[in-house]
Amino acid sequence: MHGEQQYGYGLWTLVVLNTAIFVIFAFSFTKPKTKTDWRSFGAFSAFMLALFTEMYGFPLTIYFLSGWLGQKFPGLNLFSHNNGHLWEAFLGSNINPHFHPIHISANILIVLGFWILASAWKVLHAAQQNHSLAVTGIYSKIRHPQYIGFIAIMFGFLLMWPTLLTLIMFPVLLFMYYRLARKEEKDMENEFGDKYRQYSKKTPRFIPHFKELVNERSKI
């Protein structure tokens, strides 16, 4: 942890490449069409850009905390890439940060988020093709799986590589997704009327009824 003395930043090609990969990957699962879709996708893209800028380009958080970190962890090369995994420094772990339980948990959240996006898109795309309401698959468990997918991915990256900017952005984006979800619900109610109202009564907005999930799993 203390032996790497190289400067691990200024890698702007990696900033652009990683941002493009995750944004394009998310775009392939969401295919934004409406203004609401583009706003939610744009917010996610901005979060990814801010994250990878600090991960590979310019470590603003490390610079901001360098005085305190230097006193707390003397001899630690703050600007090696591995030590940018702040959990490793904070917890004093000698585990390779890429194999740390926190890093692994973050990866699980990111994969789960993309799985939710993919599952939601299949149902939503079929419903749009038929000009009907999406109520099957993951939409039978929660009304806004696409937002939960984005949030899971962002929280995973926030857990993996916490930065001041993404820590500020995350609660703002949570509120934004909540507002977008409410607007989307009004639009769906105007379009589908009682059918959507009945659907919304029995289907949670963001958090599924875990008792029902457990019961379903027990029947398998």
N, C-alpha and C positions, 0 to 999 in steps of 0.2 A: 504493500500500500504506500510505503514511503519511498520506495526506490525509483519510481518512474519520474524522471526530471524533464521530460519533453513537454512542449506546449501542445496541448491536444485540441486546439481550436483554430479558427481561421479557415476551416474546411467548407467553403461556401458552395462548392460543387455538391457536397453531401447534403447541405441544407436544401438546395434546390431539388436534388434527386429524391431524397426521402420525403420531402413535402409533396412532390409530384406523385410519388408512388401511392402514398396513403390517400391523397385527395382523389386521384383517379380511381383507386380501388373503391373508395366510398361512393364516388359518382356512379360507378358501374352498378352499385346495389340500390341507389336511390333514384336515379334518373329524374332530377328536379324539373318540374314543369311550371308550377304556379309561383307567384311571388313569395308565398309562404315557404314553399320548398327551397327556393333559391336563398332566402334569408337564413334558414336553418343550415343549409349546406355551406353558405358563405361564412357563417359564424364558426362552424367546424373547421373550415379551411384556414381561417385566421388563427385559430388556436394551434393548429398543426404547424403553421409557419412560425409562430412565436416560439413554440416548443423546440423545433429543430434549429432555429436561429441560435438559441442558447445552448443546445446540445452540441452543435458542431461549429457554429459561427462565432458568436461573441458571448462569453459567459457573464452576462450582466449581473446575475444573482451572486456569482462567485466574487466578482469585483466588489459588489456592495457589501458582502459579508466577509471580505478578505481580512479586515482588521481583527474581527472577533474570532474567525476561524484560525488565523495565525497564532493568536494567543492561546486558544483552546487546544489546538493540535500543532504544537511547534514541530518543525521539521517536515510537515506534510506539504508536498508539492500540490498546491491548490489547482494548478492549471494543467495537470495531466488529465486526460479524458476519463480514466477510471475513477479519479477522485471527484469528478463532477457528479458521480452517484453519491449525493450528499448523505443518504442513509448509511452508507458504509463508514463515512467519517463520524456521523453522529452516534452510531451504535458501536463504533470501535471494532467492527468485524474484520477478520482476516480472510473471509470467504471472497472468492472472485465475485465482484458485484453482479455479473451476469447470471450467477448461479445462486444468488442470495434469495431466500424465501420471499422477500418483498418484490424482487425483480420477477420471480416466477409467478407470483400472484398477479402482478401487473400484466404480464403476458397473457395470463388466463382471462383477465377482464377484457383485454383488447380483442382476443380471439372471440370471446363470447359476444362482444359488441358487434363485430362483423357478422357473426352467425345470426344475430338478431336482425341486423339490417337485411341480410340475404333472405331470411325467412319472411320478413315483412314484405319485401319487394315482390316475392312470388305471389303472395295473396293479393297485394294491392294492384299489381299489374293485371292480374286476371279479373279483378273487380272493375278496373277502369276499362278494360276491353269490353266488358258486358254492361257498362254503365250502371253498375250495382254497388251496394255497400259492402266494404270489406269486413266480414264478420267471422271468417273461418281461420283455421291455423292459429298463429300467434295472436291474431286480432280477436280471437275468441277469449283470450286471457287478459289482454290489456288493449286500450283504445289507441295508444300512441307508441307502438314498439319502435318506430324509426327514431324517435327522440331518445328513448331508453338506450338504443344501440349507440347513438352518438355520445351520450353521456357516459356509458360504460367504457367506450374507447378513450375518451378524454380523461376520465378518472384513472384509467389504467396507466396512461402516459404520465399523468400528474403524480401518481404513486411511484412510477419508475424514475422520473427525473423532475422533481419539484423545482419550480422557479417562481420568483416573485410575480412575474407578469402573468403566468398561467394560473397562479393562485388567486390573483385578482380577477382574471377573466372567467374562471370557472363558475363562481356563484352568479356573476352577471349573466353568463350563458344559460345557467339553470333557470333563472328568472325569465330570460328571453324565450326559452323553449316552453316554459309554462304559459307565457302569454300567447305564443304561436299555437299551442295546443288548444287553448280556449277559443281563439279565433277560428281555428279549423273546425272545432265542434259546432260553432255557430253556423259556419258555412254548410256543414253536413246536415245540420238540423233544418236549415232552409231548403236544402235540396231533397232530403229524404223524409222530413217530417216525423210522423209517429214512429216509423220504422227505426230511425236513428235514436229517438227518445227511449224506446224500449231497449234498444241495444245498450245505450249508455247507462240505463238503470241497473242492468245486470253485469256489466263489464267495467272493471276498474279503469281509471284513467292511466295510471303509471305502474302501480304495484299490484301484481296478481294476487288472487286469493290463494295463499299457500296451502290451506287446508284442502282445497279442490285439487291442487297439483299433486299433493301427497296421496289423496284418494285415487286419482287417476293412475299414478305410478304403481299403487298397490294392486290395481286391477290387471296390470300388464303381466 
